[in-house]
Amino acid sequence: MRLAARVIALTGNTIGDQKLAAFLIVEITEVHDEQTYAQYRERVPLTLAANGGAYLVRGGRVEVLEGSWQPKRVVVVRFDSAEAARNWWDDPGYSELKAMRQRSSTTNMILVEGIPNA
């Protein structure tokens, strides 16, 4: 059943009639320009909210339990769907902020489909 559910999720972003939540996971590896990055942090929440995004994690303390990954700062944002996350990513209102983040920091970012929305 797991494999079947995952195949459906990859082709239609749903399991049955339930949309899958999606999670943006970001590792900020370095901030080169603190002032510009602070402006980004201040302005980005409105763009997330406008596209249904909500912070689950925003730079809290990180404790490594296993492996060699040593992230300095982690951000996790929940969206109702991968489509909503991509809409945020492509939103003209975010494009200036995206460039600001890219100039002021080095990041790794992935989008992961999760479990069905409740």
N, CA, C and O atoms as CSV, one atom per row, in Angstrom:
chain,resi,resn,atom,element,x,y,z
A,1,MET,N,N,0.821,-1.202,0.000
A,1,MET,CA,C,0.000,0.000,0.000
A,1,MET,C,C,0.859,1.258,0.000
A,1,MET,O,O,0.504,2.249,-0.638
A,2,ARG,N,N,1.992,1.230,0.711
A,2,ARG,CA,C,2.859,2.407,0.750
A,2,ARG,C,C,3.329,2.790,-0.642
A,2,ARG,O,O,3.271,3.961,-1.016
A,3,LEU,N,N,3.796,1.813,-1.414
A,3,LEU,CA,C,4.290,2.107,-2.751
A,3,LEU,C,C,3.182,2.682,-3.616
A,3,LEU,O,O,3.401,3.666,-4.322
A,4,ALA,N,N,2.009,2.093,-3.575
A,4,ALA,CA,C,0.887,2.597,-4.365
A,4,ALA,C,C,0.547,4.025,-3.974
A,4,ALA,O,O,0.308,4.862,-4.845
A,5,ALA,N,N,0.522,4.313,-2.701
A,5,ALA,CA,C,0.207,5.666,-2.240
A,5,ALA,C,C,1.252,6.647,-2.730
A,5,ALA,O,O,0.910,7.762,-3.124
A,6,ARG,N,N,2.512,6.262,-2.716
A,6,ARG,CA,C,3.576,7.163,-3.147
A,6,ARG,C,C,3.500,7.409,-4.645
A,6,ARG,O,O,3.730,8.532,-5.093
A,7,VAL,N,N,3.187,6.394,-5.425
A,7,VAL,CA,C,3.051,6.570,-6.876
A,7,VAL,C,C,1.923,7.550,-7.168
A,7,VAL,O,O,2.076,8.432,-8.012
A,8,ILE,N,N,0.809,7.410,-6.492
A,8,ILE,CA,C,-0.303,8.346,-6.661
A,8,ILE,C,C,0.132,9.745,-6.268
A,8,ILE,O,O,-0.181,10.717,-6.956
A,9,ALA,N,N,0.852,9.846,-5.167
A,9,ALA,CA,C,1.295,11.162,-4.699
A,9,ALA,C,C,2.192,11.829,-5.724
A,9,ALA,O,O,2.070,13.032,-5.950
A,10,LEU,N,N,3.082,11.090,-6.343
A,10,LEU,CA,C,3.990,11.683,-7.309
A,10,LEU,C,C,3.280,12.106,-8.585
A,10,LEU,O,O,3.687,13.077,-9.223
A,11,THR,N,N,2.231,11.399,-8.963
A,11,THR,CA,C,1.555,11.739,-10.209
A,11,THR,C,C,0.453,12.762,-10.022
A,11,THR,O,O,0.157,13.515,-10.949
A,12,GLY,N,N,-0.168,12.813,-8.844
A,12,GLY,CA,C,-1.295,13.717,-8.694
A,12,GLY,C,C,-1.309,14.545,-7.426
A,12,GLY,O,O,-2.247,15.312,-7.210
A,13,ASN,N,N,-0.295,14.413,-6.579
A,13,ASN,CA,C,-0.217,15.153,-5.332
A,13,ASN,C,C,-1.407,14.902,-4.418
A,13,ASN,O,O,-1.739,15.739,-3.578
A,14,THR,N,N,-2.041,13.762,-4.580
A,14,THR,CA,C,-3.162,13.398,-3.719
A,14,THR,C,C,-3.088,11.924,-3.373
A,14,THR,O,O,-2.458,11.132,-4.074
A,15,ILE,N,N,-3.735,11.577,-2.292
A,15,ILE,CA,C,-4.017,10.182,-1.965
A,15,ILE,C,C,-5.527,10.138,-1.853
A,15,ILE,O,O,-6.112,10.722,-0.940
A,16,GLY,N,N,-6.146,9.451,-2.776
A,16,GLY,CA,C,-7.601,9.514,-2.854
A,16,GLY,C,C,-8.000,10.932,-3.187
A,16,GLY,O,O,-7.557,11.482,-4.195
A,17,ASP,N,N,-8.832,11.533,-2.353
A,17,ASP,CA,C,-9.229,12.922,-2.595
A,17,ASP,C,C,-8.520,13.892,-1.653
A,17,ASP,O,O,-8.886,15.064,-1.575
A,18,GLN,N,N,-7.497,13.400,-0.935
A,18,GLN,CA,C,-6.767,14.250,0.012
A,18,GLN,C,C,-5.482,14.784,-0.625
A,18,GLN,O,O,-4.659,14.012,-1.116
A,19,LYS,N,N,-5.317,16.120,-0.612
A,19,LYS,CA,C,-4.070,16.736,-1.080
A,19,LYS,C,C,-2.973,16.485,-0.057
A,19,LYS,O,O,-3.222,16.429,1.148
A,20,LEU,N,N,-1.750,16.336,-0.565
A,20,LEU,CA,C,-0.607,16.155,0.316
A,20,LEU,C,C,-0.026,17.505,0.709
A,20,LEU,O,O,0.146,18.389,-0.130
A,21,ALA,N,N,0.270,17.651,1.976
A,21,ALA,CA,C,1.000,18.834,2.423
A,21,ALA,C,C,2.406,18.776,1.837
A,21,ALA,O,O,2.890,17.704,1.472
A,22,ALA,N,N,3.055,19.928,1.749
A,22,ALA,CA,C,4.434,19.981,1.265
A,22,ALA,C,C,5.246,20.831,2.226
A,22,ALA,O,O,4.732,21.762,2.846
A,23,PHE,N,N,6.518,20.495,2.338
A,23,PHE,CA,C,7.387,21.146,3.302
A,23,PHE,C,C,8.640,21.662,2.614
A,23,PHE,O,O,9.356,20.912,1.950
A,24,LEU,N,N,8.890,22.930,2.780
A,24,LEU,CA,C,10.096,23.569,2.299
A,24,LEU,C,C,11.112,23.471,3.425
A,24,LEU,O,O,10.871,23.969,4.524
A,25,ILE,N,N,12.243,22.837,3.162
A,25,ILE,CA,C,13.284,22.666,4.171
A,25,ILE,C,C,14.511,23.418,3.685
A,25,ILE,O,O,15.033,23.157,2.601
A,26,VAL,N,N,14.958,24.350,4.504
A,26,VAL,CA,C,16.050,25.238,4.120
A,26,VAL,C,C,17.158,25.157,5.162
A,26,VAL,O,O,16.908,25.221,6.366
A,27,GLU,N,N,18.370,25.016,4.683
A,27,GLU,CA,C,19.547,25.111,5.538
A,27,GLU,C,C,20.289,26.373,5.121
A,27,GLU,O,O,20.707,26.500,3.970
A,28,ILE,N,N,20.449,27.293,6.039
A,28,ILE,CA,C,21.233,28.493,5.779
A,28,ILE,C,C,22.646,28.188,6.243
A,28,ILE,O,O,22.908,28.094,7.442
A,29,THR,N,N,23.559,28.035,5.286
A,29,THR,CA,C,24.917,27.624,5.636
A,29,THR,C,C,25.805,28.802,5.992
A,29,THR,O,O,26.737,28.666,6.784
A,30,GLU,N,N,25.514,29.974,5.402
A,30,GLU,CA,C,26.322,31.151,5.698
A,30,GLU,C,C,25.543,32.410,5.352
A,30,GLU,O,O,24.837,32.456,4.345
A,31,VAL,N,N,25.672,33.418,6.183
A,31,VAL,CA,C,25.106,34.733,5.888
A,31,VAL,C,C,26.280,35.664,5.615
A,31,VAL,O,O,27.124,35.884,6.484
A,32,HIS,N,N,26.329,36.215,4.388
A,32,HIS,CA,C,27.441,37.081,3.961
A,32,HIS,C,C,27.177,38.549,4.294
A,32,HIS,O,O,28.106,39.325,4.519
A,33,ASP,N,N,25.896,38.915,4.322
A,33,ASP,CA,C,25.500,40.311,4.524
A,33,ASP,C,C,24.348,40.325,5.516
A,33,ASP,O,O,23.188,40.154,5.143
A,34,GLU,N,N,24.680,40.531,6.780
A,34,GLU,CA,C,23.678,40.468,7.857
A,34,GLU,C,C,22.548,41.483,7.677
A,34,GLU,O,O,21.386,41.162,7.928
A,35,GLN,N,N,22.872,42.685,7.251
A,35,GLN,CA,C,21.858,43.735,7.107
A,35,GLN,C,C,20.830,43.374,6.032
A,35,GLN,O,O,19.626,43.506,6.254
A,36,THR,N,N,21.299,42.924,4.878
A,36,THR,CA,C,20.383,42.542,3.796
A,36,THR,C,C,19.570,41.320,4.188
A,36,THR,O,O,18.373,41.245,3.912
A,37,TYR,N,N,20.229,40.359,4.837
A,37,TYR,CA,C,19.514,39.154,5.250
A,37,TYR,C,C,18.450,39.478,6.297
A,37,TYR,O,O,17.380,38.869,6.294
A,38,ALA,N,N,18.724,40.413,7.177
A,38,ALA,CA,C,17.732,40.845,8.175
A,38,ALA,C,C,16.509,41.454,7.486
A,38,ALA,O,O,15.378,41.228,7.918
A,39,GLN,N,N,16.729,42.216,6.428
A,39,GLN,CA,C,15.607,42.780,5.666
A,39,GLN,C,C,14.799,41.660,5.011
A,39,GLN,O,O,13.569,41.704,4.998
A,40,TYR,N,N,15.485,40.666,4.471
A,40,TYR,CA,C,14.807,39.508,3.878
A,40,TYR,C,C,13.934,38.814,4.932
A,40,TYR,O,O,12.755,38.554,4.695
A,41,ARG,N,N,14.521,38.519,6.092
A,41,ARG,CA,C,13.777,37.828,7.164
A,41,ARG,C,C,12.546,38.614,7.594
A,41,ARG,O,O,11.513,38.029,7.919
A,42,GLU,N,N,12.656,39.923,7.595
A,42,GLU,CA,C,11.537,40.768,8.005
A,42,GLU,C,C,10.411,40.758,6.979
A,42,GLU,O,O,9.238,40.808,7.349
A,43,ARG,N,N,10.751,40.695,5.702
A,43,ARG,CA,C,9.754,40.844,4.643
A,43,ARG,C,C,9.185,39.535,4.108
A,43,ARG,O,O,8.082,39.531,3.562
A,44,VAL,N,N,9.898,38.437,4.247
A,44,VAL,CA,C,9.464,37.184,3.618
A,44,VAL,C,C,8.183,36.583,4.221
A,44,VAL,O,O,7.427,35.954,3.481
A,45,PRO,N,N,7.897,36.742,5.529
A,45,PRO,CA,C,6.692,36.105,6.070
A,45,PRO,C,C,5.396,36.493,5.355
A,45,PRO,O,O,4.501,35.658,5.220
A,46,LEU,N,N,5.278,37.732,4.899
A,46,LEU,CA,C,4.055,38.141,4.187
A,46,LEU,C,C,3.886,37.374,2.881
A,46,LEU,O,O,2.769,37.011,2.514
A,47,THR,N,N,4.990,37.126,2.177
A,47,THR,CA,C,4.887,36.387,0.908
A,47,THR,C,C,4.525,34.928,1.166
A,47,THR,O,O,3.766,34.328,0.405
A,48,LEU,N,N,5.066,34.364,2.235
A,48,LEU,CA,C,4.706,32.985,2.585
A,48,LEU,C,C,3.222,32.891,2.916
A,48,LEU,O,O,2.513,32.033,2.390
A,49,ALA,N,N,2.761,33.773,3.785
A,49,ALA,CA,C,1.357,33.750,4.204
A,49,ALA,C,C,0.421,33.948,3.019
A,49,ALA,O,O,-0.634,33.316,2.953
A,50,ALA,N,N,0.793,34.814,2.083
A,50,ALA,CA,C,-0.047,35.067,0.916
A,50,ALA,C,C,-0.204,33.822,0.043
A,50,ALA,O,O,-1.143,33.728,-0.748
A,51,ASN,N,N,0.711,32.875,0.188
A,51,ASN,CA,C,0.651,31.635,-0.586
A,51,ASN,C,C,0.349,30.419,0.285
A,51,ASN,O,O,0.547,29.280,-0.138
A,52,GLY,N,N,-0.128,30.666,1.496
A,52,GLY,CA,C,-0.526,29.575,2.377
A,52,GLY,C,C,0.604,28.935,3.147
A,52,GLY,O,O,0.415,27.873,3.741
A,53,GLY,N,N,1.778,29.549,3.156
A,53,GLY,CA,C,2.916,28.990,3.882
A,53,GLY,C,C,2.897,29.390,5.347
A,53,GLY,O,O,2.474,30.492,5.694
A,54,ALA,N,N,3.357,28.489,6.202
A,54,ALA,CA,C,3.433,28.760,7.642
A,54,ALA,C,C,4.727,28.154,8.185
A,54,ALA,O,O,5.054,27.000,7.910
A,55,TYR,N,N,5.447,28.950,8.954
A,55,TYR,CA,C,6.675,28.451,9.580
A,55,TYR,C,C,6.351,27.357,10.590
A,55,TYR,O,O,5.429,27.486,11.395
A,56,LEU,N,N,7.128,26.276,10.530
A,56,LEU,CA,C,7.114,25.253,11.573
A,56,LEU,C,C,8.393,25.344,12.390
A,56,LEU,O,O,8.398,25.089,13.594
A,57,VAL,N,N,9.475,25.712,11.717
A,57,VAL,CA,C,10.778,25.893,12.348
A,57,VAL,C,C,11.391,27.131,11.721
A,57,VAL,O,O,11.355,27.305,10.502
A,58,ARG,N,N,11.952,27.986,12.557
A,58,ARG,CA,C,12.601,29.189,12.033
A,58,ARG,C,C,13.846,29.500,12.859
A,58,ARG,O,O,13.869,30.423,13.673
A,59,GLY,N,N,14.890,28.684,12.612
A,59,GLY,CA,C,16.183,28.969,13.207
A,59,GLY,C,C,16.350,28.560,14.649
A,59,GLY,O,O,17.185,29.133,15.349
A,60,GLY,N,N,15.594,27.597,15.120
A,60,GLY,CA,C,15.746,27.135,16.497
A,60,GLY,C,C,17.042,26.364,16.705
A,60,GLY,O,O,17.785,26.103,15.758
A,61,ARG,N,N,17.294,26.011,17.932
A,61,ARG,CA,C,18.495,25.243,18.280
A,61,ARG,C,C,18.474,23.901,17.553
A,61,ARG,O,O,17.434,23.248,17.477
A,62,VAL,N,N,19.618,23.496,17.023
A,62,VAL,CA,C,19.757,22.234,16.298
A,62,VAL,C,C,20.600,21.278,17.127
A,62,VAL,O,O,21.659,21.644,17.636
A,63,GLU,N,N,20.117,20.057,17.254
A,63,GLU,CA,C,20.868,19.010,17.954
A,63,GLU,C,C,21.036,17.839,17.003
A,63,GLU,O,O,20.048,17.261,16.551
A,64,VAL,N,N,22.264,17.486,16.697
A,64,VAL,CA,C,22.539,16.363,15.804
A,64,VAL,C,C,22.396,15.071,16.607
A,64,VAL,O,O,23.068,14.879,17.621
A,65,LEU,N,N,21.526,14.204,16.147
A,65,LEU,CA,C,21.312,12.924,16.817
A,65,LEU,C,C,22.065,11.792,16.130
A,65,LEU,O,O,22.413,10.794,16.761
A,66,GLU,N,N,22.316,11.958,14.824
A,66,GLU,CA,C,22.995,10.908,14.081
A,66,GLU,C,C,23.572,11.501,12.809
A,66,GLU,O,O,22.999,12.430,12.240
A,67,GLY,N,N,24.679,10.981,12.368
A,67,GLY,CA,C,25.267,11.404,11.107
A,67,GLY,C,C,26.194,12.602,11.246
A,67,GLY,O,O,26.504,13.053,12.349
A,68,SER,N,N,26.627,13.104,10.092
A,68,SER,CA,C,27.635,14.165,10.079
A,68,SER,C,C,27.082,15.533,9.680
A,68,SER,O,O,27.842,16.497,9.590
A,69,TRP,N,N,25.793,15.633,9.444
A,69,TRP,CA,C,25.189,16.913,9.060
A,69,TRP,C,C,25.272,17.868,10.243
A,69,TRP,O,O,24.838,17.528,11.344
A,70,GLN,N,N,25.821,19.053,10.029
A,70,GLN,CA,C,25.993,20.044,11.085
A,70,GLN,C,C,25.370,21.383,10.659
A,70,GLN,O,O,26.092,22.367,10.498
A,71,PRO,N,N,24.063,21.435,10.477
A,71,PRO,CA,C,23.453,22.691,10.021
A,71,PRO,C,C,23.565,23.782,11.079
A,71,PRO,O,O,23.427,23.522,12.274
A,72,LYS,N,N,23.816,25.004,10.624
A,72,LYS,CA,C,23.889,26.147,11.532
A,72,LYS,C,C,22.498,26.717,11.789
A,72,LYS,O,O,22.162,27.065,12.920
A,73,ARG,N,N,21.690,26.810,10.726
A,73,ARG,CA,C,20.345,27.379,10.848
A,73,ARG,C,C,19.426,26.605,9.907
A,73,ARG,O,O,19.770,26.379,8.747
A,74,VAL,N,N,18.255,26.198,10.405
A,74,VAL,CA,C,17.284,25.432,9.618
A,74,VAL,C,C,15.941,26.139,9.675
A,74,VAL,O,O,15.529,26.644,10.719
A,75,VAL,N,N,15.267,26.164,8.530
A,75,VAL,CA,C,13.919,26.710,8.435
A,75,VAL,C,C,13.049,25.651,7.776
A,75,VAL,O,O,13.452,25.042,6.785
A,76,VAL,N,N,11.856,25.430,8.322
A,76,VAL,CA,C,10.877,24.518,7.718
A,76,VAL,C,C,9.570,25.280,7.585
A,76,VAL,O,O,9.070,25.862,8.548
A,77,VAL,N,N,9.020,25.266,6.360
A,77,VAL,CA,C,7.760,25.949,6.076
A,77,VAL,C,C,6.779,24.925,5.540
A,77,VAL,O,O,7.120,24.137,4.657
A,78,ARG,N,N,5.571,24.929,6.063
A,78,ARG,CA,C,4.520,24.018,5.604
A,78,ARG,C,C,3.609,24.744,4.625
A,78,ARG,O,O,3.199,25.879,4.866
A,79,PHE,N,N,3.299,24.073,3.516
A,79,PHE,CA,C,2.310,24.534,2.543
A,79,PHE,C,C,1.241,23.458,2.408
A,79,PHE,O,O,1.499,22.290,2.701
A,80,ASP,N,N,0.058,23.829,1.974
A,80,ASP,CA,C,-1.012,22.853,1.774
A,80,ASP,C,C,-0.713,21.883,0.643
A,80,ASP,O,O,-1.277,20.790,0.595
A,81,SER,N,N,0.180,22.280,-0.274
A,81,SER,CA,C,0.518,21.412,-1.403
A,81,SER,C,C,1.842,21.872,-2.007
A,81,SER,O,O,2.297,22.989,-1.764
A,82,ALA,N,N,2.450,20.989,-2.798
A,82,ALA,CA,C,3.663,21.367,-3.526
A,82,ALA,C,C,3.343,22.477,-4.524
A,82,ALA,O,O,4.175,23.350,-4.770
A,83,GLU,N,N,2.159,22.448,-5.088
A,83,GLU,CA,C,1.744,23.500,-6.015
A,83,GLU,C,C,1.740,24.868,-5.323
A,83,GLU,O,O,2.198,25.852,-5.903
A,84,ALA,N,N,1.233,24.936,-4.105
A,84,ALA,CA,C,1.224,26.201,-3.358
A,84,ALA,C,C,2.649,26.673,-3.086
A,84,ALA,O,O,2.934,27.868,-3.170
A,85,ALA,N,N,3.544,25.742,-2.762
A,85,ALA,CA,C,4.945,26.106,-2.520
A,85,ALA,C,C,5.588,26.643,-3.794
A,85,ALA,O,O,6.318,27.634,-3.756
A,86,ARG,N,N,5.319,25.991,-4.915
A,86,ARG,CA,C,5.875,26.469,-6.190
A,86,ARG,C,C,5.275,27.811,-6.578
A,86,ARG,O,O,5.960,28.648,-7.166
A,87,ASN,N,N,4.012,28.024,-6.257
A,87,ASN,CA,C,3.398,29.339,-6.511
A,87,ASN,C,C,4.121,30.422,-5.728
A,87,ASN,O,O,4.357,31.511,-6.251
A,88,TRP,N,N,4.479,30.137,-4.476
A,88,TRP,CA,C,5.252,31.092,-3.684
A,88,TRP,C,C,6.609,31.336,-4.338
A,88,TRP,O,O,7.035,32.480,-4.498
A,89,TRP,N,N,7.285,30.245,-4.715
A,89,TRP,CA,C,8.622,30.343,-5.314
A,89,TRP,C,C,8.599,31.205,-6.580
A,89,TRP,O,O,9.531,31.971,-6.826
A,90,ASP,N,N,7.545,31.083,-7.375
A,90,ASP,CA,C,7.416,31.808,-8.644
A,90,ASP,C,C,6.687,33.142,-8.507
A,90,ASP,O,O,6.559,33.873,-9.488
A,91,ASP,N,N,6.209,33.470,-7.310
A,91,ASP,CA,C,5.434,34.689,-7.082
A,91,ASP,C,C,6.284,35.923,-7.384
A,91,ASP,O,O,7.380,36.064,-6.840
A,92,PRO,N,N,5.791,36.823,-8.247
A,92,PRO,CA,C,6.534,38.056,-8.520
A,92,PRO,C,C,6.831,38.856,-7.239
A,92,PRO,O,O,7.839,39.559,-7.172
A,93,GLY,N,N,5.976,38.753,-6.246
A,93,GLY,CA,C,6.203,39.439,-4.981
A,93,GLY,C,C,7.371,38.868,-4.187
A,93,GLY,O,O,7.895,39.526,-3.288
A,94,TYR,N,N,7.780,37.643,-4.518
A,94,TYR,CA,C,8.918,37.023,-3.842
A,94,TYR,C,C,10.212,37.169,-4.634
A,94,TYR,O,O,11.291,37.000,-4.066
A,95,SER,N,N,10.139,37.475,-5.919
A,95,SER,CA,C,11.342,37.466,-6.758
A,95,SER,C,C,12.426,38.413,-6.247
A,95,SER,O,O,13.602,38.049,-6.230
A,96,GLU,N,N,12.050,39.621,-5.831
A,96,GLU,CA,C,13.033,40.564,-5.290
A,96,GLU,C,C,13.647,40.015,-4.002
A,96,GLU,O,O,14.853,40.126,-3.781
A,97,LEU,N,N,12.804,39.423,-3.159
A,97,LEU,CA,C,13.297,38.863,-1.900
A,97,LEU,C,C,14.189,37.650,-2.147
A,97,LEU,O,O,15.190,37.465,-1.454
A,98,LYS,N,N,13.835,36.832,-3.119
A,98,LYS,CA,C,14.659,35.671,-3.461
A,98,LYS,C,C,16.063,36.134,-3.852
A,98,LYS,O,O,17.057,35.575,-3.388
A,99,ALA,N,N,16.142,37.160,-4.709
A,99,ALA,CA,C,17.436,37.706,-5.118
A,99,ALA,C,C,18.193,38.268,-3.910
A,99,ALA,O,O,19.409,38.111,-3.805
A,100,MET,N,N,17.472,38.915,-3.011
A,100,MET,CA,C,18.065,39.467,-1.794
A,100,MET,C,C,18.672,38.347,-0.948
A,100,MET,O,O,19.799,38.463,-0.466
A,101,ARG,N,N,17.914,37.263,-0.774
A,101,ARG,CA,C,18.412,36.120,0.007
A,101,ARG,C,C,19.630,35.510,-0.662
A,101,ARG,O,O,20.612,35.188,0.005
A,102,GLN,N,N,19.571,35.350,-1.981
A,102,GLN,CA,C,20.677,34.718,-2.702
A,102,GLN,C,C,21.951,35.564,-2.658
A,102,GLN,O,O,23.056,35.021,-2.633
A,103,ARG,N,N,21.802,36.883,-2.648
A,103,ARG,CA,C,22.968,37.778,-2.537
A,103,ARG,C,C,23.563,37.780,-1.137
A,103,ARG,O,O,24.777,37.906,-0.974
A,104,SER,N,N,22.721,37.641,-0.137
A,104,SER,CA,C,23.171,37.838,1.241
A,104,SER,C,C,23.501,36.553,1.991
A,104,SER,O,O,24.038,36.604,3.097
A,105,SER,N,N,23.182,35.393,1.396
A,105,SER,CA,C,23.413,34.144,2.122
A,105,SER,C,C,23.652,32.990,1.154
A,105,SER,O,O,23.405,33.087,-0.048
A,106,THR,N,N,24.139,31.903,1.724
A,106,THR,CA,C,24.282,30.645,0.994
A,106,THR,C,C,23.310,29.659,1.633
A,106,THR,O,O,23.321,29.467,2.849
A,107,THR,N,N,22.468,29.033,0.806
A,107,THR,CA,C,21.455,28.132,1.348
A,107,THR,C,C,21.379,26.847,0.545
A,107,THR,O,O,21.811,26.786,-0.606
A,108,ASN,N,N,20.827,25.832,1.165
A,108,ASN,CA,C,20.371,24.612,0.515
A,108,ASN,C,C,18.877,24.556,0.771
A,108,ASN,O,O,18.424,24.828,1.883
A,109,MET,N,N,18.106,24.204,-0.255
A,109,MET,CA,C,16.651,24.249,-0.116
A,109,MET,C,C,16.036,23.081,-0.890
A,109,MET,O,O,16.382,22.834,-2.046
A,110,ILE,N,N,15.125,22.375,-0.237
A,110,ILE,CA,C,14.398,21.298,-0.900
A,110,ILE,C,C,12.908,21.430,-0.592
A,110,ILE,O,O,12.517,22.024,0.412
A,111,LEU,N,N,12.093,20.868,-1.472
A,111,LEU,CA,C,10.653,20.785,-1.280
A,111,LEU,C,C,10.284,19.316,-1.190
A,111,LEU,O,O,10.595,18.535,-2.090
A,112,VAL,N,N,9.620,18.937,-0.102
A,112,VAL,CA,C,9.278,17.547,0.147
A,112,VAL,C,C,7.781,17.411,0.311
A,112,VAL,O,O,7.172,18.145,1.089
A,113,GLU,N,N,7.176,16.472,-0.417
A,113,GLU,CA,C,5.758,16.189,-0.188
A,113,GLU,C,C,5.635,15.366,1.088
A,113,GLU,O,O,6.448,14.486,1.369
A,114,GLY,N,N,4.593,15.683,1.847
A,114,GLY,CA,C,4.401,15.020,3.135
A,114,GLY,C,C,3.162,14.154,3.160
A,114,GLY,O,O,2.837,13.463,2.194
A,115,ILE,N,N,2.489,14.207,4.273
A,115,ILE,CA,C,1.300,13.396,4.494
A,115,ILE,C,C,0.062,14.171,4.066
A,115,ILE,O,O,0.131,15.385,3.873
A,116,PRO,N,N,-1.070,13.487,3.916
A,116,PRO,CA,C,-2.287,14.202,3.520
A,116,PRO,C,C,-2.659,15.276,4.540
A,116,PRO,O,O,-2.445,15.119,5.742
A,117,ASN,N,N,-3.218,16.362,4.031
A,117,ASN,CA,C,-3.729,17.410,4.902
A,117,ASN,C,C,-4.858,16.871,5.758
A,117,ASN,O,O,-5.648,16.046,5.300
A,118,ALA,N,N,-4.939,17.324,6.982
A,118,ALA,CA,C,-5.993,16.847,7.895
A,118,ALA,C,C,-7.327,17.471,7.546
A,118,ALA,O,O,-8.331,17.191,8.201
